[in-house]
Structure formats: C-alpha cells, structure tokens
Amino acid sequence: MRKGIIALCFAAVIALTGCFGGQSATSSGGEVTGSGGKAFAEPTPYGMTLIKRGHLRMGIEKQDSLWGRQTPVKDISVEGFWMDETEITNSQYRQFVNYVRDSIIRERLADPNYGGDETYKIEEDKNGDPVKPHLNWKKALPKKPNEDEQKAIESVYVTNPVTGEKMLDASQMNYRYEIYDYTTAALRKYRMNPNERNLNTDVTVNPEEEIWISKDTAYVDDEGRIVRETINRQLSGPWDFLNTYIVNIFPDTTCWVNDFPNADNETYMRLYFSNPAYNDYPVVGVTWEQANAFCAWRTEYLLKGLGAAARYVQRYRLPTEAEWEYAARGKDQNEFPWEQAAVSSEAGCFFANFKPDRGNYTKDGNLITSKVGIYSSNTNGLYDMAGNVAEWTSTVYTEAGVEAMNDINPQLKYNAAKEDPYRLKKKSVRGGSWKDPESYIRSAWRSSEYQNQPRSYIGFRCVRSLANTTSEKSKKTKSKKK
C-alpha cells in the first residue's frame, strides 16, 4: 500500500492553485466545472484480447439430453475485461518456475553460508536509508561461479540416486505472495470506527463490541514444510485484510500416470513439461492454488516495470465462471465458441480438440493436448475455449450455480480453510478437454475439481479487469456532443 504525504499551506492559496495547474475560480464565473486530470490510457496487455461489457443468458436453457439434468439459467451482465487469447502454455509457466528457482539462488548467494555476496540483495536505497529487503534482479547470476557460488546454484537441484539423472528439486519451488482483500476491508461491519458500522440511527452501536475477522496465513516450519492456516483474530487494523500464501508451484508431472491407470503414459510424464517440443502446449498438472499463485506472480512481474502507472492497473486473476462463459460464447452468445451447431465442418474438419468418438481420441487429429491456437478463434479472438484443456475459474462450485449469484458481475467465492470439509474445496471448471465428449465442451457446461487436485486435462488462462471501463458507445456519444 502506498503512503501519500499531503502538504497544507495556508498562504498564497491562489498562487498554489496556479502551480498545480488547477482552474481558477474566476475563469468559470464561479461555477463548479469539475477537477481535471491526466487520463490513463491502458495499453493492451501482451497476449490478451479485450472482452467488452455485455449481457449473457447464463446456463443451458434446453434440458441436457445426456444426463436429463436441468441446469439453472439466469440473465446476467458483466463488465469488460482483458482475457488471455490462449491457455497458459508450458513455456509461460516454466518462466514462472525459473523465476522462483532464480530467486532462491539469489537468496543463497547473499547468504553468508554460500559466500555472502550482499549485492544480490538490496536493503538500502541510493541515499543509504533502510528499505524492505528485496532481491537485486539487475545483478545477473554468475556465468563462471566460484566454489561458494556453485554450491548455491547446485543447491536447488537433486540427483536421482538410481538413474543418476540431475533435475530441479521440485520440493523447493515455493512461491510466497500476499493479496490484500479490498472487498472485505470495505465492508461496513469491519470499520475501525464503531459509529460507521451501522448507518441506521435507530440502532445503538456498542463501541466495546469485539469484531472478529478471518484471514489466511502461511509459513515454513523448521523442517521446511509449508504450513497454511486460516486464523480468526480480533479486528485491529488494515493489516488484518492482508492474506499470505506460500504455494509449491511446480506442476505435478505424474498426473499423466495417476489420471490413467493401466496406460503407458510415462513419456508424457517425463517430457510434456520439460521438453521444448511441448513449449506451446497448455500447461497441465497445475492445481487451482498454483494457478492463483501464477496470477499473483504475473502481477508482480508486470508492476515492477510500470512505475507510477502501476496504481491504475488491475491484478491478473482467474476468470469468474460468468466471465468465462460470456467470453467463450462469443459476440453472438452461441452454444459453442463457433457459429455452427455442429462440432465439425462439412469437410469433416473439427473445430476443437476433444474426444469425438468412443475411444477414438485421434479422430480430430490429436491424441492428447494440442498446441494452443491451432484451431480458429471465436468472435472474441479467443482460442481453445472448447476442448484442449478444461480451465480453472475463480468461482466456488455449487449445485445452485448461477441461481445463487448476483445478476451484475456475479461471483461466488469461498477461500476454504485447511480444516474445512473437503467438499467445500470444489472449484468450477469450464470448457471441457481433449478427453471429453461433445456435450462437455459446450460453453455453458459446468464441471468441478478440488482446488488441490492436479489433472492432465485441466489448465487455465488469466484475466484482468479494465482500468478504464468507459464503453465504446459512450465514447462515441461524447464525441458527437462535442
């Protein structure tokens, strides 16, 4: 959180107004004309497309012919947002893993046990004043490391004692991040001033009433294990709404053999994430928790280079279930992300990577996942919104679905505590995958998975709320008035 300093000067008020570029009172004849300011022009985020605000009839209106199950339907409206054109790829996720790896190496290079090179960590600003310790990413890792430096670099790798294979130590790839819960902090019931907690003047507020909050925290114990806790504490200040997470972010490459017993998928387990041949394939084996960590890292990575403009840019996150369906249906809100009701053209070319026949995964030209973006995009410019891999959303899964949601920017969110029943840890998954039949790849089809469960058929993509929500229609209207 940024702290501002407001200087109050009681002399030469008119002169100060001129210095700050404000409009003098006399220039408008004493009328209130509003305070101007420099507009923020948000650039298009790399690899993302703009999904303009609009309306959606969310859900499946026709009774599902496969299961005979009625699904809730509701008219909802969503604000515009940016969305990744493709699913996050192995290459993109490896950049995240490499960042965590290199941050660990830098920490150890600055550690006295590994040589103690203090230049890898910044603890003072250019004036010599203390700052919050952080890594110096401008200093490159040594190309010709000495003995201590080599020891630090080698510390993040392990060697299989049987095969002799050297590999990254996945257990060390832990990413710590913090998320400030602006929504909860804004609720009146959590105001520090008791008189602001209820606006009904007929109600007498008890200033001595204890207000309790729930927050997520995490730490690494003495044995190197990640301990996650959801703690309840008495409200004491704004720090109570800062949630801390530590997540092991290395994808579970064993999901290929655990999802498909009695199948020979060892090649995928060994090569799918690490081999550059799969660079442009969607990352899999990533849990909902790991996907959220990626979003937090992507935000941190972006904000480092933005300077003052960073305060306007919204953070990357997983899409809500409503945002995902709205974006997938395209501009005409079709049943599938394409215009036709069929899943293939008259020439027999399929529009997505899914299982078009019983056991015949290859009928569409693929066996497992496919490179992202090889099928045509929908009218929103989004690829693989049906099939390839199903995608995590930020929405908690409930049978009621959209019936329990608001009709404007709907979201159902629940951060399950560790001690909560496992059934409360289900998250909504959308889009269907390479292993699913036609019915499951419809834009409105809902499925679920537990937030800590990695799958070989679930990936994700990110969204980012718009910093400027002015619609194109309103911009044109203003132009005409001028």
N, C-alpha and C positions, 0 to 999 in steps of 0.2 A: 504494500500500500504506500502510496506516495504522500509525503507531507508537504504542505504548502506554507509559505510564510506571507502573511498579509500585512503590509506596511500601511499605517494610518497616519496621514499628515493633515494637520488642522489649519495649515496656512497655505495661501496661494492655490486654492481649490480650482479656480478657473484655469490656471496655468497647468496644473497637473492633468486636468481633463484634456487639454490640448496635447500634452506629451504622450498620453496613451491613445491618441487617435479617436477619442470619443466625440460625439456630436454635441456642439454647444447648445445650451437651452434656447438661445435666441434664434438659431438658424432654422428651427422648426416652428417659430412663432409660439413657443411654449407648449406645443402639443407633444404627446408621447408617441414617438415613432419607432421605438424598439432599439435594442443594442445590437450593433453589427458584430461581425467576427469573420475570421477566415474559414471558409468551408473546407472540410476534409474530403478529398477525392480518393475513395478507396480503390486501389489498384486490384485488378483481377488476380486472385491467388493462383500460384503456379499449379497447373493440372486440375483446376476446378472450373466449374461452369455455374452460371447464375440461374437459380430456380426462382422465378418471380412469384410474388404472393398470389394466392388464389384460393379457390373453393374445391372441395372434394366430397363426394358421397362415399365415405369410407366403409369398406366391408364388402361382402359378397351378397348381392341382392337376390340372386337365384339360389334356391336350395341346392346344396352341394350334392352332386349326383354320385360322388364316390362313397361318401360316408352317410349321406342323408342327414347331415347335421346343419341346423340353422345357425348362421353367424350374425352377430349384431351389425346393424347398418346405421350410420349417422352422418348428417351434413356437418362438415367442419370447415374452418378457414385457417390458413396458415400464412405466416409472414414469410417474406422472401429470405433466401439463404444461399450460400455457396455450397456446392457438393463436389466431391471428387468425381472426375469423369470415369475413372476405373476403380476397381478394388485395389487396396494396398497390395503391392507386389512383394515378392521375396527380396528384391533388390532394395526397395524402400525400407522394409523392416530391418534388413541387415545393416542399413545405415544407423538405425536406432541402436542395434546391438553393438555395433562398432563404437558408437559414441559412449555407451556405458562402459565398454571394455577400456577405451582410451582414458576415460575419466578415472577409472580405478588405477590404471597405470600412472597417471599424473599424480594422484593422491600418494601413491607409494614412492614415486620419485622424490616427492617433497618430504617423505618420512625419513627421519634420521636412521632408521633401520635399513634403509635402501640408499644411503648416500646423502640424504637430506638436502637436496637442491631446492632451496627456498624460492627460486624464480618460477617454479611450476605452480605456485600458489600466491595469490595476491591478498595481503592483509592490511595494506596501507594504500591510500590514494597518492596522487602525484605530489601532494603537499606534505606527505608523511603522517597524515591523520589516519587513525584506525578505521577500517571498514569491515563489513561482514566478510569473513574469509571465503574466497571462491577461487576456482581453478583458472590458471592463465592459459587460455586456449590459443593465444597468439604465439606461444612458445612451442615449437614443434618437438615431437618426440625424437630422441637421439637416433641418427642414422648409423653411427658407429658407437654403440653403447660400451661403456666401461664395465667392469665386473659387477659393481653395485647396480648400475642401470640395467644390465642384462638380467640380473636377479629379479628386479622389479617387473620387467616385461614378461619373463618366464613364469612369474607367479600366477598369472591368470590362465595358464594352460595346464593340462594334465596329460599324462601318457597312460594309455591302456596297458596294464602290466602283462597282458596275454599277447595282444597283437603288436604292441609297440607303437600304436598309432597315436600321434600327438594331436590334441584337439582343445578347443576352447573349453574352459571349465564353466559349464552352464550354471552350476550352483552359485557362482559368484556374480552372475549378471543381474544384480539387484538395482532397481531404479527407485529413488526416493523423490516424491513430489508432494506439493501442497496445493489444495484447492480451497479458496475462500467461498463459503456458501452465502452469496449475496441475498438469495431469496429468503432463507431462514432468518438471516440477520435483519431483514427488513420487516418481519412480522411484528405487529404492534405488541403482541404478548411478550416479546423479548426486549422491549425498550428498557434502557437503563433507568430512565426517569419513570417511576411508577405511575405518575399522573398522565402519561401518554399511552398507557396500555389499554385503556378503555375510554372511548370518546363519549360514551353515554353519561351525561352529567347527573343522571338519577342514580348512578352506581357509585358507591363509596369505595375508593381504591385503598386497599391496605398496603401502606408503604413498607411494612415489615414482612410481607409475603415473600417466601423463598421461591425463586424461579429457577427451574432446572432445565438444562439442555443436554442433548446427546451429541457427541462428536466422535469421529473416527481418528484413531491414532495408531502409530506403529513404531517399532524399534527393533534393533537386532540385539539378541541376548548375548551373554558371554560365550556361548557355544556357536555363535554365528547363525543362529536360527532367526527367521523373521517372525516377530510376534505382533499380531494385529489385534487391536482391542477397540470396542465401542464403549466409551465411558460416559457415565452420567455425572454431571457436576453442577454445582450451583452457578448461576449466571454471574460472571464477574467483569466481563468486558468484551470488546470486539474480537479478542484472540480466541474466544470460545467457539467462533464460527470458522476457524481455520482447521481444516481436516488434513491429516498427514497419512500418506500411504507409502509403503515400501513393497514393490512387486518384483518378483523374479520374472524377467521379461523374455527369456529365451524360449522360443516355441517348442512345443512337445513334438519332436520328430518321430517319436514312437507311435503317434496316433494312427499311422498307416497300418500298423500291425495289430494295434489294440481295437481299432474300429472294425477290422475284418479278420476275425479268427479263421483258421484253416484256409488262408490265402497267402500266396507268395508275394508280399509287398515289401520285402526287405530293401529292394533297390530304391523305392521312394523314401523309405526311412533314412537311408544313408545319403541320398543325393538331392532330394527335392529342395531342401532349404539351402544347402551349401554349394551345389554345383551351379556355375554361372549359366549353364544351359537353361536353367529354370528361372533366370532373373526376372522375366516379365510375366511369370505366372503368379496368381494370387497367393499370398501367404496363408497357410493353414496351421492348425495346431496351436492357435492363439486363443486364449480364453477371453471372456468379456473383460476381466480385470486387466489383462495385458493390453487389450485394445484401448482401454481408457488411459493406461499409462503411456501408450504411444501418442495419443491425442495431447496429453499434458506435455510430453517431450517436444512434440511438433510445435506447440505453442511457445514453449521456452526457446526453442531454436529460432523461431521467427522473430520474437520480440527483441532478441539480442541485437538485431541489425536495424531496428526501426527507429530508435531514438525517441524523440518527443511524440511522434505519431503513434507509438505503441498504446497510448491510453485510449485510443479510439477503436483499436482492432479487437474484435471478439476472439475468444479462445476456440481452438479446434475441439470438437467433441463428436460423439457418436450421434447419428440422427435419431430423432424420436420415431416411434412407429408410424405416426401420422405423416411426418415429413418424408419418410422413406416411401410410403405408398403413394403419396401425392407426386413425388418426383418420378417414381417408376412408371406410373400410368401415362406419363407424357402430357402434352398440351391438350389432347382430346380426351384424357382420362379413360383410356382403353383398358380392356380386361388384362391384356398382356402389354409389355413395353413396345409393341409394334401395332400397326393398324389392323392387320388381318386377324380373323378369329382363329385361323389355323396356326400351327407351330412351324410350318414349312411352306415354301413356295410351291407353285405348280410344277416347277422343275425338280422338286424334291430336296431343295436346299433348306436346311434347318436354320431357324432364327436365333437359336441359343444352344448352349452345351448342357444337355440333360440326358435322361435315360428314355429314349423314345420308344423302346420296345422291351418286352420281358427279358431281362438278362443281356440284351444286345446294347451294351454301352457304346459300341463303336458305330452305330448306325448314323450318328451325327458327325462322324469323323474323328471323335475323341474317345479315349478310354477313361481317363480321369479328368483333371482340370485342363483348361486350355489357356494359351496366352491371353492376357486381358486385351480387350478392344479388337478382336479379330472378327466379331460379328458387328452388324450395323448398330449404331446408337439409336436410342429413342428420340422423340422430338425435342426433348430437353438436352440432348447432347450427352447422354449418359450411356455407358456401355455395360453389358453383362448385368443388367438389373433383373434378369431372369436367368437362372441356371449358373453354371461355372462353380461359384461357391455361394452358399447362403450367407447372410450378413447379419452381424450383431446390430441391435438397436439399443438405445439407452433406456427403453421402456420395460418396466417390470411386466411379466406375463401374468395375466388373469383371464379366467374364462369369460368374464363380463366384457373384457376388451374395451372397445370404443364407447360402450354404454356408460362406463364409469368415468369417461373423460369429459373435459370441458369442450365446447364447440369452437373455441378460439385457441390456436397454438396448443392443442391437447398434449398432455404428458402425464403418465403415471410413473412415479419414481419412488423407489424404495431401496435404500442402501442397507442391505441385510447385515446385521451384526453376526459375528462368528458363532454366537450361541443361539441364533435363530434357527428354527426348524429348516431343514434343507429345502422343503417345498417352497419356502419364501425366497429362494435364491434363483428362481427361474427368470430368464430374460427373453424378450421377444426376438425371434429370428425371422428374417424375411428373405424372399426371393427364390428359395429352392436352390438345388445344387446339381452338380454333374451326375449324382447318383439317384436323383428324384424323378418320378414320372411327371407327365404333362400337368396334371392337376395341381401339383405342388409348386410350380413355377409361376402361377398366376400372381399378379401384383397384390391382390387382396388376401392371398393365403397366409395364414398365421401359423407359426410353429414356435417351439421354445427349446431352450437348453439351459442347464445350470451354469451360473456365472463363472465357476472354476473348472469347467469341463472343456478341454481342447478337443477339436474334431478335425478330421481330414477333409471335411466338406463345409466348414464354416470359416469365413474370413470377415472382412469389414471394410468400410470406407468412412472417411471423415466428412463432417460438415462444419460450417462456420456461419454464425448469424451475421447479417449485414450490419455494418457500422452506420450506413445511411439507408433508411427504409423508405425514402421517398419513391413513390411508384412512377413509372414512365408516363402514365396517364396524367398524373398531377403535374409533372414537369411540363408536358405539352400544354396543359391548361394555363399554367403560369406564363408560358411563352406567348400564347395568344393574347392574354390580357395586356402584356407589355406592348 
